[in-house]
Amino acid sequence: MEANLIDRDVAEDYFGCSDWEILAKETLREVPLVDAVPVVRCINCKYKGVLWRETICDHPNGMLHKVKPDDFCSYGKRKEAKHEVN
C-alpha cells in the first residue's frame, strides 16, 4: 500500500476559523504520524560508480554490485551540488 505523506503543519494552514474547519484541524492532529525518512536514489547518490559501463554501488559495504538508477539503500548519501563561480 502506497502512503500519501503530507506536512501536517502545512495542511493545517489551509483551514480557516469556522467550526467545521477547526474540527478538521483537530481531527488531523489525531491522525498518527508516519515514521518516514527521505531516500536517496542511486542516480543521485555519492556512492554511484561506473565499472565496465555498468552503474554500481561504490560504498564500502556495497560490494560493487550493479544498481539501477531508481534503486536505493540505507547507505545512500546525496551528492554534493556542484556550484560554478562566474
MODELLER restraints for C-alpha pairs under 7 A, 6 or more apart:
rsr = mdl.restraints
at = mdl.atoms
rsr.add(forms.Gaussian(group=physical.xy_distance, feature=features.Distance(at['CA:12:A'], at['CA:25:A']), mean=5.91, stdev=0.5))
rsr.add(forms.Gaussian(group=physical.xy_distance, feature=features.Distance(at['CA:15:A'], at['CA:21:A']), mean=5.53, stdev=0.5))
rsr.add(forms.Gaussian(group=physical.xy_distance, feature=features.Distance(at['CA:39:A'], at['CA:72:A']), mean=6.81, stdev=0.5))
rsr.add(forms.Gaussian(group=physical.xy_distance, feature=features.Distance(at['CA:40:A'], at['CA:72:A']), mean=6.09, stdev=0.5))
rsr.add(forms.Gaussian(group=physical.xy_distance, feature=features.Distance(at['CA:40:A'], at['CA:76:A']), mean=5.39, stdev=0.5))
rsr.add(forms.Gaussian(group=physical.xy_distance, feature=features.Distance(at['CA:40:A'], at['CA:77:A']), mean=6.26, stdev=0.5))
rsr.add(forms.Gaussian(group=physical.xy_distance, feature=features.Distance(at['CA:40:A'], at['CA:78:A']), mean=6.00, stdev=0.5))
rsr.add(forms.Gaussian(group=physical.xy_distance, feature=features.Distance(at['CA:41:A'], at['CA:69:A']), mean=6.66, stdev=0.5))
rsr.add(forms.Gaussian(group=physical.xy_distance, feature=features.Distance(at['CA:41:A'], at['CA:70:A']), mean=5.40, stdev=0.5))
rsr.add(forms.Gaussian(group=physical.xy_distance, feature=features.Distance(at['CA:41:A'], at['CA:71:A']), mean=5.58, stdev=0.5))
rsr.add(forms.Gaussian(group=physical.xy_distance, feature=features.Distance(at['CA:41:A'], at['CA:72:A']), mean=4.64, stdev=0.5))
rsr.add(forms.Gaussian(group=physical.xy_distance, feature=features.Distance(at['CA:42:A'], at['CA:48:A']), mean=6.06, stdev=0.5))
rsr.add(forms.Gaussian(group=physical.xy_distance, feature=features.Distance(at['CA:42:A'], at['CA:68:A']), mean=6.98, stdev=0.5))
rsr.add(forms.Gaussian(group=physical.xy_distance, feature=features.Distance(at['CA:42:A'], at['CA:69:A']), mean=5.17, stdev=0.5))
rsr.add(forms.Gaussian(group=physical.xy_distance, feature=features.Distance(at['CA:42:A'], at['CA:70:A']), mean=6.10, stdev=0.5))
rsr.add(forms.Gaussian(group=physical.xy_distance, feature=features.Distance(at['CA:42:A'], at['CA:71:A']), mean=5.49, stdev=0.5))
rsr.add(forms.Gaussian(group=physical.xy_distance, feature=features.Distance(at['CA:42:A'], at['CA:72:A']), mean=5.44, stdev=0.5))
rsr.add(forms.Gaussian(group=physical.xy_distance, feature=features.Distance(at['CA:43:A'], at['CA:69:A']), mean=4.50, stdev=0.5))
rsr.add(forms.Gaussian(group=physical.xy_distance, feature=features.Distance(at['CA:43:A'], at['CA:70:A']), mean=6.57, stdev=0.5))
rsr.add(forms.Gaussian(group=physical.xy_distance, feature=features.Distance(at['CA:44:A'], at['CA:78:A']), mean=5.81, stdev=0.5))
rsr.add(forms.Gaussian(group=physical.xy_distance, feature=features.Distance(at['CA:44:A'], at['CA:79:A']), mean=6.01, stdev=0.5))
rsr.add(forms.Gaussian(group=physical.xy_distance, feature=features.Distance(at['CA:45:A'], at['CA:76:A']), mean=5.77, stdev=0.5))
rsr.add(forms.Gaussian(group=physical.xy_distance, feature=features.Distance(at['CA:45:A'], at['CA:77:A']), mean=5.36, stdev=0.5))
rsr.add(forms.Gaussian(group=physical.xy_distance, feature=features.Distance(at['CA:45:A'], at['CA:78:A']), mean=4.78, stdev=0.5))
rsr.add(forms.Gaussian(group=physical.xy_distance, feature=features.Distance(at['CA:45:A'], at['CA:79:A']), mean=5.34, stdev=0.5))
rsr.add(forms.Gaussian(group=physical.xy_distance, feature=features.Distance(at['CA:46:A'], at['CA:77:A']), mean=5.85, stdev=0.5))
rsr.add(forms.Gaussian(group=physical.xy_distance, feature=features.Distance(at['CA:46:A'], at['CA:78:A']), mean=5.73, stdev=0.5))
rsr.add(forms.Gaussian(group=physical.xy_distance, feature=features.Distance(at['CA:46:A'], at['CA:79:A']), mean=4.37, stdev=0.5))
rsr.add(forms.Gaussian(group=physical.xy_distance, feature=features.Distance(at['CA:47:A'], at['CA:57:A']), mean=5.80, stdev=0.5))
rsr.add(forms.Gaussian(group=physical.xy_distance, feature=features.Distance(at['CA:47:A'], at['CA:58:A']), mean=4.89, stdev=0.5))
rsr.add(forms.Gaussian(group=physical.xy_distance, feature=features.Distance(at['CA:47:A'], at['CA:59:A']), mean=5.32, stdev=0.5))
rsr.add(forms.Gaussian(group=physical.xy_distance, feature=features.Distance(at['CA:48:A'], at['CA:55:A']), mean=6.77, stdev=0.5))
rsr.add(forms.Gaussian(group=physical.xy_distance, feature=features.Distance(at['CA:48:A'], at['CA:56:A']), mean=5.94, stdev=0.5))
rsr.add(forms.Gaussian(group=physical.xy_distance, feature=features.Distance(at['CA:48:A'], at['CA:57:A']), mean=5.15, stdev=0.5))
rsr.add(forms.Gaussian(group=physical.xy_distance, feature=features.Distance(at['CA:48:A'], at['CA:58:A']), mean=5.85, stdev=0.5))
rsr.add(forms.Gaussian(group=physical.xy_distance, feature=features.Distance(at['CA:49:A'], at['CA:55:A']), mean=5.75, stdev=0.5))
rsr.add(forms.Gaussian(group=physical.xy_distance, feature=features.Distance(at['CA:49:A'], at['CA:56:A']), mean=5.10, stdev=0.5))
rsr.add(forms.Gaussian(group=physical.xy_distance, feature=features.Distance(at['CA:49:A'], at['CA:57:A']), mean=5.98, stdev=0.5))
rsr.add(forms.Gaussian(group=physical.xy_distance, feature=features.Distance(at['CA:49:A'], at['CA:58:A']), mean=5.55, stdev=0.5))
rsr.add(forms.Gaussian(group=physical.xy_distance, feature=features.Distance(at['CA:50:A'], at['CA:56:A']), mean=5.67, stdev=0.5))
rsr.add(forms.Gaussian(group=physical.xy_distance, feature=features.Distance(at['CA:54:A'], at['CA:66:A']), mean=6.64, stdev=0.5))
rsr.add(forms.Gaussian(group=physical.xy_distance, feature=features.Distance(at['CA:55:A'], at['CA:66:A']), mean=5.79, stdev=0.5))
rsr.add(forms.Gaussian(group=physical.xy_distance, feature=features.Distance(at['CA:55:A'], at['CA:67:A']), mean=5.79, stdev=0.5))
rsr.add(forms.Gaussian(group=physical.xy_distance, feature=features.Distance(at['CA:55:A'], at['CA:68:A']), mean=6.97, stdev=0.5))
rsr.add(forms.Gaussian(group=physical.xy_distance, feature=features.Distance(at['CA:56:A'], at['CA:64:A']), mean=5.54, stdev=0.5))
rsr.add(forms.Gaussian(group=physical.xy_distance, feature=features.Distance(at['CA:56:A'], at['CA:65:A']), mean=5.36, stdev=0.5))
rsr.add(forms.Gaussian(group=physical.xy_distance, feature=features.Distance(at['CA:56:A'], at['CA:66:A']), mean=4.34, stdev=0.5))
rsr.add(forms.Gaussian(group=physical.xy_distance, feature=features.Distance(at['CA:56:A'], at['CA:67:A']), mean=5.25, stdev=0.5))
rsr.add(forms.Gaussian(group=physical.xy_distance, feature=features.Distance(at['CA:57:A'], at['CA:64:A']), mean=5.11, stdev=0.5))
rsr.add(forms.Gaussian(group=physical.xy_distance, feature=features.Distance(at['CA:57:A'], at['CA:65:A']), mean=5.76, stdev=0.5))
rsr.add(forms.Gaussian(group=physical.xy_distance, feature=features.Distance(at['CA:57:A'], at['CA:66:A']), mean=6.59, stdev=0.5))
rsr.add(forms.Gaussian(group=physical.xy_distance, feature=features.Distance(at['CA:57:A'], at['CA:67:A']), mean=6.47, stdev=0.5))
rsr.add(forms.Gaussian(group=physical.xy_distance, feature=features.Distance(at['CA:58:A'], at['CA:64:A']), mean=5.41, stdev=0.5))
